[in-house]
Amino acid sequence: MLNFPQPDVEQFFQTYGIETFAVSPDESQLVFSTNLNGKYNLWAMDLPNTFPYPLTFHNQSCEHITYDPKGEFVLAVVDEDGDENGQIYAVPPQGGTLQPVRKKEGARHILPFLSENGKHLYYTSTKDDETFMKGYRYNIDTDEEEVIIHGEEGMTILIDKSPEEKSLLYMKSFSNTYQLFYVKTEEEDLLLTPSPEPQHTVSEAVFVSEQEIYLLTNYESDFSYLARFNLETKDFEKVVHMEAEDFKQLKYDQTTDSLYIISEKGVRDNLYRFKRVEEQLQQLDSPVGVIDQLVIAESGTVYLRGDSETVPSNLFKQTEKGWEPLTKYGVPGVKDEYLIRPDYVTYQSFDGLEIEALLYRPKPEKDNGHMILWPHGGPQAAERASFRSLFLFLVHEGYSLFAPNFRGSTGYGQEFAKMIEGDWGHAPRLDNVAGLDWLIEEGYASKDQILLMGGSYGGYMALLLHGRHPEYFKVVVDIFGPCNLFSFIDSVPEHWKPAIAQFVGDPEKDKEKLQEDSPINYLDSMTKPMLVIQGAKDPRVVKAESDQVVEALKKKGRDVEYIVLEDEGHGFSKKENEIYVYRKVLDFLHRHTQ
């Protein structure tokens, strides 16, 4: 009888990802960015066939794909080794070398879209204004370009054009919780919501005609809803909402005169269709727990990208029989029984605020008694009902894992999300500590068997918790987390800086608070073994942040291991790097827990 070994780390990370996708105008082809060869490239499927074939071999991440309206070429926004400086390239539908369309070294290009005749390219870039950015219209035939939106006050991004291209939509972002949308007509610029105050967001907006725009906003509300704005009358009207749900994505289907809406409710997403004539909102089935992208073809067919707790990102097509999977990505070589779903629990924080959290428990026969606290990144983000190779493999190895959606997390309303602004290190930290106390009280964890790990803001929180509450933890893993809020504020990308005072704090006005919340000031208490991981090309949390804390702790003789990935930014874009890092993480945890 043959006996096969149980899956190890590599099996859980030999999963494929999908960054983004687009469908050709005639729906004969679908192009998507996936890492079938271990690095991200453009691949295609000739529908209705679903066997993929490669289009490019550039081996870099892609954040946006769009087809020429005639289907003659595909536009892709591609960066280099995670530097997030996306450049706009074109490639024929049959594939080939990426042809630069709009490219400037060190600049970032965002959200390109084309005119109906395919001759004009609209896009936003930092190339002439690193702070506020500008919106451009580029003539592909003549190579002529003009600035059509001048950014000011906050990060400014072109969003959409009206059907006849007489008007343009653009966004001004002052923070994650304060984003205004404007429509630029031939005569004037109009704010879509009645007033810029109180602070609110508009997350999406679409033209349904030359005169009418639908938008998702939380103006004078805690949760986002569907509204409309009429350019002729300049009237704003609330249309429909769902209790305690944030409407976050919006697409228009002109074939049925319907709007498709994705809403976020805590850890899960819901999908709705709003019929404009009947003004009726209908909830639709979804094949996934979290919907990342929705594409409406010219025929009205709906395509979707999303994932669930134990299934990675996949593509689906809506048919009369339901959702047809176009990809079947899973966890190769791992039985379903080894893929553990989390429980969703709630607990009260130090001030009575209710916090929702994900609690992963290993099979009893594999439980090693250790609990990992995972504060998520963002921080205005959340851990959700989505796929995490990292979580699944750690739980398979016998670790429990606790991921709280502390104050500042999204999916719980505007007020909840704003609670972290200007307070990165006090109340959110105590939310995490309250979660640990709850775990101990409920018998899920012991104080001498808790491990701490996080990335980005979660890495910052791991450092801060290590410095201020070391008695809880056995070891600490920091993945590209800032250690000094002053140097972090100074080094973030220029287009973040208009929002940074509200997001984190003002270095002069909030000096005392920022000092109190900077992990670098608690080195004396950081006595537990640490593993620090950093991408050399990270534009968000630069390498100097990790260098600071590693060098300072080594001078104190502390046990610190440091991994620097020369070809990565703020994350892992290359499969070999991801597997390498998490083998090191597992080895580090095992050495200090067994």
C-alpha positions as CSV (number, residue, x, y, z in Angstrom):
1,M,0.0,0.0,0.0
2,L,1.3,3.4,-0.9
3,N,1.6,6.0,1.9
4,F,1.7,9.6,0.9
5,P,3.2,12.3,3.1
6,Q,1.0,15.0,4.5
7,P,1.2,18.4,2.7
8,D,3.9,20.8,3.9
9,V,4.3,24.6,3.6
10,E,5.0,24.5,-0.2
11,Q,1.7,22.8,-0.9
12,F,-0.4,25.5,0.7
13,F,1.5,28.2,-1.2
14,Q,1.5,26.5,-4.6
15,T,-1.8,28.2,-5.3
16,Y,-2.4,30.6,-8.2
17,G,-3.6,34.1,-7.8
18,I,-5.6,36.4,-10.1
19,E,-4.9,40.1,-9.8
20,T,-7.4,41.5,-12.3
21,F,-9.2,40.6,-15.6
22,A,-11.0,42.0,-18.6
23,V,-13.4,40.6,-21.3
24,S,-13.2,41.5,-25.0
25,P,-16.1,43.5,-26.5
26,D,-17.4,40.5,-28.3
27,E,-16.7,38.1,-25.4
28,S,-14.6,35.9,-27.5
29,Q,-11.6,36.3,-25.2
30,L,-10.9,36.9,-21.5
31,V,-7.5,38.3,-20.4
32,F,-6.3,38.0,-16.8
33,S,-3.2,38.6,-14.8
34,T,-2.2,35.3,-13.0
35,N,1.0,33.6,-11.8
36,L,0.7,30.2,-13.5
37,N,4.5,30.2,-14.0
38,G,5.2,31.5,-10.4
39,K,5.3,35.1,-11.5
40,Y,2.5,37.3,-12.8
41,N,1.9,37.6,-16.5
42,L,-1.1,38.2,-18.8
43,W,-2.9,35.0,-19.8
44,A,-6.0,34.5,-21.9
45,M,-8.8,32.1,-22.6
46,D,-10.7,31.9,-25.9
47,L,-14.3,31.7,-24.6
48,P,-16.3,29.5,-24.2
49,N,-13.1,27.4,-23.8
50,T,-11.4,27.8,-20.5
51,F,-7.9,26.5,-21.2
52,P,-5.5,29.4,-20.6
53,Y,-2.6,30.3,-22.7
54,P,0.2,33.0,-22.1
55,L,0.2,36.4,-23.7
56,T,3.2,37.9,-22.0
57,F,6.4,36.9,-20.2
58,H,7.2,40.2,-18.4
59,N,7.0,38.4,-14.9
60,Q,5.6,41.5,-13.1
61,S,2.3,42.4,-11.3
62,C,-0.5,44.0,-13.2
63,E,-3.1,46.2,-11.5
64,H,-5.4,47.1,-14.3
65,I,-6.5,45.6,-17.7
66,T,-8.8,47.1,-20.3
67,Y,-9.7,46.3,-23.9
68,D,-9.7,48.6,-26.8
69,P,-13.4,49.1,-27.7
70,K,-12.7,47.4,-31.1
71,G,-10.8,44.6,-29.5
72,E,-7.6,45.4,-31.4
73,F,-5.4,45.6,-28.3
74,V,-5.3,45.3,-24.6
75,L,-4.0,47.9,-22.2
76,A,-2.3,46.8,-19.0
77,V,-0.8,48.8,-16.0
78,V,2.4,47.0,-14.9
79,D,4.9,47.9,-12.2
80,E,8.4,46.5,-11.5
81,D,9.2,44.3,-8.6
82,G,6.4,45.8,-6.5
83,D,7.5,49.4,-6.7
84,E,3.9,50.4,-7.5
85,N,5.0,52.7,-10.3
86,G,2.6,51.3,-12.8
87,Q,3.3,52.1,-16.5
88,I,0.7,51.8,-19.3
89,Y,1.5,49.2,-21.9
90,A,-0.4,47.7,-24.9
91,V,-0.3,44.1,-26.2
92,P,-2.1,42.5,-29.1
93,P,-4.9,40.0,-28.1
94,Q,-2.8,37.2,-29.4
95,G,0.1,38.3,-27.1
96,G,3.6,39.5,-27.6
97,T,6.0,42.1,-26.1
98,L,4.5,44.8,-24.0
99,Q,4.5,48.0,-26.0
100,P,4.9,51.2,-23.8
101,V,2.0,53.6,-24.3
102,R,2.5,56.0,-21.4
103,K,5.6,55.5,-19.4
104,K,7.9,57.6,-17.2
105,E,10.4,56.2,-14.8
106,G,9.6,56.8,-11.2
107,A,6.0,57.9,-12.0
108,R,2.8,56.1,-11.3
109,H,0.0,55.8,-13.9
110,I,-3.6,55.0,-12.6
111,L,-6.9,53.7,-14.0
112,P,-6.6,54.2,-17.8
113,F,-9.8,54.1,-19.9
114,L,-10.4,54.7,-23.6
115,S,-12.8,56.7,-25.7
116,E,-15.5,54.9,-27.6
117,N,-13.5,55.1,-30.8
118,G,-10.4,53.9,-29.1
119,K,-8.3,56.9,-30.1
120,H,-8.2,58.8,-26.8
121,L,-6.6,57.4,-23.7
122,Y,-7.7,59.0,-20.4
123,Y,-5.5,58.4,-17.3
124,T,-4.1,59.9,-14.1
125,S,-0.4,60.1,-13.3
126,T,2.1,61.5,-10.8
127,K,4.5,62.4,-13.6
128,D,4.0,66.2,-13.4
129,D,2.6,66.4,-9.9
130,E,3.8,63.8,-7.4
131,T,1.5,65.2,-4.7
132,F,-1.9,65.9,-6.2
133,M,-1.5,64.2,-9.6
134,K,-3.1,65.3,-12.9
135,G,-5.6,63.8,-15.4
136,Y,-4.6,63.4,-19.0
137,R,-6.2,62.8,-22.4
138,Y,-3.7,61.3,-24.9
139,N,-4.4,60.9,-28.6
140,I,-3.0,57.5,-29.6
141,D,-3.0,58.3,-33.3
142,T,-1.3,61.7,-33.2
143,D,0.8,61.3,-29.9
144,E,-0.7,64.6,-28.7
145,E,-1.5,64.9,-25.0
146,E,-3.3,67.5,-22.8
147,V,-3.9,67.9,-19.1
148,I,-7.7,67.9,-18.5
149,I,-7.7,67.7,-14.7
150,H,-5.3,69.6,-12.4
151,G,-5.1,68.0,-9.0
152,E,-5.3,70.2,-6.0
153,E,-6.0,69.9,-2.2
154,G,-6.0,66.1,-2.3
155,M,-5.0,63.2,-4.5
156,T,-7.1,63.7,-7.7
157,I,-8.0,60.8,-10.0
158,L,-10.0,60.6,-13.2
159,I,-12.8,58.0,-12.9
160,D,-15.1,58.0,-15.9
161,K,-16.4,59.8,-19.0
162,S,-20.0,60.4,-20.0
163,P,-21.4,58.4,-23.0
164,E,-20.7,61.2,-25.4
165,E,-17.6,62.3,-23.6
166,K,-19.0,65.7,-22.8
167,S,-18.4,65.4,-19.1
168,L,-15.8,63.7,-16.9
169,L,-16.0,62.2,-13.4
170,Y,-13.0,62.7,-11.0
171,M,-12.3,62.1,-7.4
172,K,-10.5,64.1,-4.7
173,S,-9.2,62.0,-1.9
174,F,-8.3,63.7,1.4
175,S,-8.2,60.4,3.4
176,N,-9.7,56.9,3.2
177,T,-12.8,58.2,4.9
178,Y,-13.1,61.6,3.1
179,Q,-13.4,61.2,-0.7
180,L,-15.4,63.6,-2.9
181,F,-16.5,63.1,-6.5
182,Y,-17.0,65.9,-9.0
183,V,-18.3,66.0,-12.5
184,K,-16.5,68.3,-14.9
185,T,-18.8,69.7,-17.6
186,E,-18.0,72.2,-20.4
187,E,-19.3,75.0,-18.1
188,E,-18.4,74.0,-14.5
189,D,-17.2,71.5,-12.0
190,L,-20.0,70.1,-9.8
191,L,-19.8,68.3,-6.5
192,L,-22.0,65.2,-6.6
193,T,-23.0,65.3,-2.9
194,P,-24.8,68.3,-1.4
195,S,-21.9,69.5,0.6
196,P,-18.2,68.6,1.3
197,E,-19.1,68.4,5.0
198,P,-19.5,66.5,7.2
199,Q,-16.6,64.3,6.0
200,H,-17.9,61.4,3.9
201,T,-16.9,59.2,1.0
202,V,-18.0,58.5,-2.5
203,S,-16.6,55.1,-3.4
204,E,-17.9,54.8,-6.9
205,A,-19.9,56.7,-9.5
206,V,-21.1,55.9,-13.1
207,F,-22.9,57.7,-15.9
208,V,-26.1,56.2,-17.1
209,S,-26.7,59.0,-19.5
210,E,-25.3,62.5,-20.3
211,Q,-27.5,63.9,-17.5
212,E,-27.7,61.3,-14.8
213,I,-25.0,59.8,-12.5
214,Y,-25.5,57.1,-9.9
215,L,-23.1,57.0,-7.0
216,L,-22.3,55.1,-3.8
217,T,-21.8,57.4,-0.8
218,N,-22.2,57.6,3.0
219,Y,-23.1,61.3,2.9
220,E,-24.9,62.0,6.3
221,S,-25.0,58.2,6.9
222,D,-22.8,55.7,8.7
223,F,-23.1,53.2,5.9
224,S,-22.8,53.8,2.1
225,Y,-26.0,53.7,-0.1
226,L,-27.0,54.2,-3.7
227,A,-27.8,57.8,-4.7
228,R,-28.2,59.7,-8.0
229,F,-27.2,63.1,-9.2
230,N,-28.9,65.0,-12.1
231,L,-26.6,67.4,-14.0
232,E,-29.5,69.5,-15.4
233,T,-31.3,70.1,-12.1
234,K,-28.2,69.5,-9.9
235,D,-30.4,67.5,-7.6
236,F,-28.9,64.8,-5.3
237,E,-31.2,62.0,-4.2
238,K,-30.8,59.0,-1.9
239,V,-32.2,56.0,-3.8
240,V,-31.7,52.7,-1.8
241,H,-29.8,51.4,1.1
242,M,-29.4,48.2,3.2
243,E,-29.2,48.2,6.9
244,A,-25.6,48.0,8.3
245,E,-24.1,47.3,4.8
246,D,-21.6,49.3,3.0
247,F,-22.2,49.6,-0.8
248,K,-18.7,49.6,-2.2
249,Q,-18.7,48.7,-6.0
250,L,-21.0,49.8,-8.7
251,K,-21.4,48.7,-12.4
252,Y,-24.0,49.8,-15.0
253,D,-25.6,47.4,-17.4
254,Q,-27.2,49.4,-20.3
255,T,-28.8,46.3,-21.9
256,T,-31.2,45.9,-19.0
257,D,-30.9,49.4,-17.5
258,S,-29.7,47.9,-14.3
259,L,-27.0,48.6,-11.7
260,Y,-25.0,45.9,-10.1
261,I,-23.9,46.7,-6.5
262,I,-21.4,44.9,-4.3
263,S,-21.9,45.5,-0.6
264,E,-19.6,44.8,2.4
265,K,-21.3,43.5,5.6
266,G,-18.7,42.7,8.1
267,V,-16.6,39.8,6.8
268,R,-18.7,39.0,3.8
269,D,-19.9,40.6,0.5
270,N,-23.4,40.6,-0.9
271,L,-24.3,41.1,-4.6
272,Y,-27.4,43.1,-5.7
273,R,-29.0,44.2,-8.9
274,F,-31.0,47.5,-9.0
275,K,-33.5,47.8,-11.8
276,R,-33.8,51.5,-12.6
277,V,-37.3,51.6,-14.1
278,E,-38.9,49.6,-11.2
279,E,-36.5,51.1,-8.6
280,Q,-36.3,47.6,-7.2
281,L,-33.2,46.1,-5.4
282,Q,-32.8,42.3,-5.8
283,Q,-30.2,40.3,-4.0
284,L,-28.3,37.8,-6.2
285,D,-26.5,34.6,-5.3
286,S,-22.8,34.8,-5.1
287,P,-20.3,32.0,-5.7
288,V,-17.8,33.5,-3.3
289,G,-17.5,35.0,0.2
290,V,-15.6,38.1,-1.0
291,I,-16.1,39.7,-4.4
292,D,-13.0,41.6,-5.7
293,Q,-14.1,42.6,-9.2
294,L,-17.2,42.7,-11.3
295,V,-17.2,43.1,-15.1
296,I,-20.3,43.7,-17.2
297,A,-19.9,42.7,-20.8
298,E,-21.6,44.7,-23.6
299,S,-24.1,41.9,-23.9
300,G,-25.1,42.3,-20.2
301,T,-23.3,39.1,-19.1
302,V,-21.8,39.4,-15.7
303,Y,-18.3,38.2,-14.9
304,L,-16.9,38.0,-11.4
305,R,-13.6,37.6,-9.6
306,G,-13.6,36.5,-5.9
307,D,-12.6,34.0,-3.3
308,S,-13.7,32.3,-0.1
309,E,-12.2,31.0,3.1
310,T,-10.7,27.8,1.6
311,V,-10.8,28.6,-2.1
312,P,-8.4,31.1,-3.7
313,S,-9.4,33.7,-6.2
314,N,-11.3,32.4,-9.3
315,L,-13.3,33.8,-12.3
316,F,-17.0,33.1,-12.8
317,K,-19.5,33.8,-15.5
318,Q,-23.2,34.2,-14.8
319,T,-25.5,32.0,-16.9
320,E,-29.1,30.9,-16.8
321,K,-28.1,27.9,-14.8
322,G,-26.1,29.9,-12.3
323,W,-22.4,30.8,-11.9
324,E,-20.2,29.0,-14.2
325,P,-16.5,28.7,-13.0
326,L,-14.0,29.8,-15.7
327,T,-11.0,28.9,-13.5
328,K,-10.8,26.2,-11.0
329,Y,-7.9,27.3,-8.8
330,G,-7.6,25.5,-5.5
331,V,-4.9,24.2,-3.2
332,P,-3.2,21.5,-5.2
333,G,-2.3,18.4,-3.3
334,V,-4.3,19.3,-0.2
335,K,-7.5,17.6,0.8
336,D,-10.5,19.7,1.7
337,E,-10.4,18.2,5.2
338,Y,-7.0,20.0,5.8
339,L,-8.5,23.4,4.9
340,I,-9.9,24.8,8.1
341,R,-12.6,27.5,8.0
342,P,-12.6,30.1,10.8
343,D,-15.2,30.7,13.3
344,Y,-16.5,34.3,13.5
345,V,-16.6,35.5,17.1
346,T,-17.2,38.8,18.9
347,Y,-15.9,40.2,22.1
348,Q,-16.0,43.5,24.0
349,S,-13.0,45.8,24.1
350,F,-11.8,47.8,27.0
351,D,-14.4,50.5,26.5
352,G,-17.4,48.2,25.6
353,L,-17.0,48.4,21.8
354,E,-17.9,45.2,20.1
355,I,-15.1,43.7,17.9
356,E,-15.6,40.9,15.4
357,A,-12.7,38.5,14.8
358,L,-11.7,35.4,12.9
359,L,-10.7,32.4,15.1
360,Y,-9.0,29.5,13.4
361,R,-8.7,26.2,15.4
362,P,-6.6,23.3,14.2
363,K,-7.8,19.7,14.3
364,P,-7.6,18.5,18.0
365,E,-5.0,15.8,17.1
366,K,-2.7,18.5,15.6
367,D,-3.2,21.3,18.1
368,N,0.2,22.3,19.5
369,G,-1.3,24.6,22.1
370,H,0.0,27.9,20.6
371,M,-2.1,30.8,19.5
372,I,-1.0,33.4,16.9
373,L,-2.4,36.9,17.2
374,W,-2.6,38.5,13.7
375,P,-3.4,42.2,13.7
376,H,-4.3,43.0,10.1
377,G,-2.8,45.6,7.7
378,G,-4.4,48.7,6.3
379,P,-5.3,49.7,8.9
380,Q,-8.5,50.8,7.3
381,A,-9.1,47.3,5.9
382,A,-10.3,44.1,7.5
383,E,-9.8,40.3,7.7
384,R,-12.7,38.8,5.8
385,A,-14.2,35.5,4.6
386,S,-11.4,35.2,2.0
387,F,-8.6,32.9,1.2
388,R,-5.3,33.1,3.1
389,S,-2.6,30.5,2.4
390,L,-0.7,31.8,5.4
391,F,-3.6,31.1,7.8
392,L,-4.4,27.7,6.4
393,F,-0.9,26.3,6.5
394,L,-0.3,27.6,10.0
395,V,-3.5,26.1,11.3
396,H,-2.6,22.8,9.5
397,E,0.7,22.9,11.4
398,G,-1.2,22.9,14.6
399,Y,-1.3,26.6,15.5
400,S,-4.5,28.5,16.4
401,L,-4.9,31.9,14.8
402,F,-6.9,35.0,16.0
403,A,-7.4,37.9,13.6
404,P,-9.5,40.7,15.2
405,N,-11.2,43.5,13.1
406,F,-10.2,46.2,15.7
407,R,-11.5,49.7,15.5
408,G,-10.6,51.3,12.2
409,S,-11.5,48.2,10.2
410,T,-13.8,48.6,7.2
411,G,-17.2,46.9,6.8
412,Y,-18.6,48.2,10.1
413,G,-19.5,51.8,9.0
414,Q,-17.8,55.2,8.7
415,E,-17.7,55.9,12.4
416,F,-16.0,52.7,13.2
417,A,-13.4,53.2,10.4
418,K,-12.6,56.7,11.5
419,M,-11.8,55.6,15.0
420,I,-8.2,54.8,14.1
421,E,-7.4,58.2,12.4
422,G,-4.9,60.1,14.5
423,D,-4.8,57.1,17.0
424,W,-2.7,54.4,15.5
425,G,-1.3,53.1,18.8
426,H,-3.7,53.5,21.7
427,A,-7.3,52.3,21.3
428,P,-6.6,49.8,18.4
429,R,-3.7,48.4,20.5
430,L,-6.0,47.9,23.5
431,D,-8.6,46.3,21.2
432,N,-5.9,43.7,20.4
433,V,-5.0,43.3,24.1
434,A,-8.7,42.9,25.0
435,G,-8.9,40.1,22.3
436,L,-6.0,38.3,24.0
437,D,-7.6,38.6,27.4
438,W,-10.9,37.2,25.9
439,L,-9.0,34.3,24.4
440,I,-7.4,33.5,27.7
441,E,-10.6,33.8,29.7
442,E,-12.5,31.6,27.2
443,G,-9.7,28.9,27.4
444,Y,-8.6,29.3,23.8
445,A,-5.0,30.5,24.7
446,S,-2.5,30.5,27.5
447,K,-0.5,33.6,28.2
448,D,2.8,31.8,27.9
449,Q,1.9,30.3,24.5
450,I,0.9,33.3,22.4
451,L,2.8,34.2,19.2
452,L,2.6,37.6,17.5
453,M,2.7,38.2,13.7
454,G,1.5,40.9,11.4
455,G,2.2,42.7,8.1
456,S,2.2,46.4,7.1
457,Y,0.1,48.2,9.8
458,G,-0.1,44.7,11.4
459,G,3.7,44.7,11.5
460,Y,3.6,48.1,13.2
461,M,1.1,46.8,15.7
462,A,3.2,43.7,16.2
463,L,6.2,45.9,17.1
464,L,4.1,48.1,19.3
465,L,2.5,45.2,21.2
466,H,5.9,43.7,21.6
467,G,7.2,46.9,23.1
468,R,4.3,47.7,25.4
469,H,2.9,44.2,26.3
470,P,5.8,41.8,26.0
471,E,4.4,39.6,28.8
472,Y,1.8,38.2,26.5
473,F,4.2,36.9,23.8
474,K,6.7,34.2,23.1
475,V,8.0,35.4,19.7
476,V,7.3,38.2,17.2
477,V,7.2,38.3,13.4
478,D,7.1,41.7,11.8
479,I,6.5,41.8,8.0
480,F,7.3,45.3,6.5
481,G,5.9,47.2,9.5
482,P,6.8,50.9,10.3
483,C,8.6,51.3,13.6
484,N,8.9,55.1,13.8
485,L,5.8,57.2,12.9
486,F,7.9,60.3,12.2
487,S,10.2,58.7,9.6
488,F,7.2,56.8,8.3
489,I,5.2,60.0,7.7
490,D,8.2,61.6,6.0
491,S,8.9,58.6,3.7
492,V,5.4,57.6,2.4
493,P,4.6,58.3,-1.3
494,E,4.1,61.9,-2.1
495,H,0.4,61.5,-3.1
496,W,-0.3,60.1,0.3
497,K,1.0,63.2,2.1
498,P,-2.0,65.4,1.8
499,A,-4.0,62.8,3.8
500,I,-1.3,61.7,6.2
501,A,-2.1,64.3,9.0
502,Q,-5.6,62.9,9.3
503,F,-4.6,59.3,8.7
504,V,-1.7,59.1,11.1
505,G,-1.0,62.5,12.6
506,D,0.8,65.8,12.2
507,P,4.5,65.6,13.2
508,E,4.4,69.0,14.9
509,K,0.9,69.3,16.3
510,D,0.8,65.7,17.4
511,K,4.4,65.2,18.3
512,E,3.8,63.8,21.8
513,K,1.1,61.4,20.6
514,L,3.3,60.1,17.7
515,Q,6.2,59.6,20.1
516,E,4.0,57.6,22.4
517,D,2.7,55.5,19.5
518,S,6.1,54.8,17.8
519,P,7.4,51.3,18.5
520,I,11.0,52.5,18.3
521,N,10.6,54.1,21.7
522,Y,9.9,50.8,23.4
523,L,13.1,48.9,22.5
524,D,14.0,48.1,26.1
525,S,10.8,46.0,26.4
526,M,11.4,44.2,23.1
527,T,13.1,41.2,24.6
528,K,11.4,38.3,22.7
529,P,13.0,36.6,19.7
530,M,12.0,38.4,16.5
531,L,11.9,37.8,12.7
532,V,11.7,40.9,10.5
533,I,10.8,40.7,6.8
534,Q,11.2,43.6,4.3
535,G,10.8,44.2,0.6
536,A,13.7,46.4,-0.7
537,K,11.5,48.2,-3.2
538,D,8.6,48.8,-0.8
539,P,7.2,52.3,-1.5
540,R,4.8,52.4,1.4
541,V,6.9,51.2,4.3
542,V,10.5,51.8,3.1
543,K,13.3,49.5,4.0
544,A,14.8,52.1,6.4
545,E,11.8,51.4,8.8
546,S,12.9,47.8,9.3
547,D,16.6,48.7,9.2
548,Q,16.0,51.0,12.2
549,V,14.5,48.5,14.5
550,V,16.7,45.6,13.5
551,E,19.9,47.7,14.0
552,A,18.7,49.1,17.3
553,L,17.8,45.7,18.7
554,K,21.0,44.1,17.6
555,K,23.0,46.8,19.4
556,K,21.1,45.7,22.5
557,G,22.1,42.1,21.9
558,R,18.6,40.9,21.1
559,D,17.7,37.8,19.1
560,V,16.7,39.3,15.8
561,E,16.6,37.6,12.3
562,Y,16.3,39.8,9.2
563,I,15.2,38.9,5.7
564,V,15.3,41.4,2.9
565,L,13.8,40.6,-0.5
566,E,15.6,42.6,-3.2
567,D,12.9,42.1,-5.8
568,E,9.8,42.7,-3.8
569,G,7.8,45.7,-2.6
570,H,4.9,45.8,-0.1
571,G,4.0,42.2,-0.4
572,F,5.0,39.1,-2.4
573,S,4.6,39.2,-6.1
574,K,6.8,36.2,-6.8
575,K,5.8,32.7,-5.7
576,E,9.4,31.6,-4.9
577,N,9.8,34.5,-2.5
578,E,6.5,33.8,-0.8
579,I,7.4,30.2,-0.2
580,Y,10.9,31.0,0.9
581,V,9.6,33.6,3.5
582,Y,6.9,31.4,5.0
583,R,9.3,28.4,5.2
584,K,11.5,30.7,7.3
585,V,8.5,31.8,9.3
586,L,7.5,28.2,10.1
587,D,11.0,27.3,11.0
588,F,11.3,30.3,13.3
589,L,8.0,29.5,15.0
590,H,8.9,25.8,15.4
591,R,12.3,26.6,16.9
592,H,10.8,28.7,19.6
593,T,7.7,26.6,20.4
594,Q,8.9,23.0,20.4
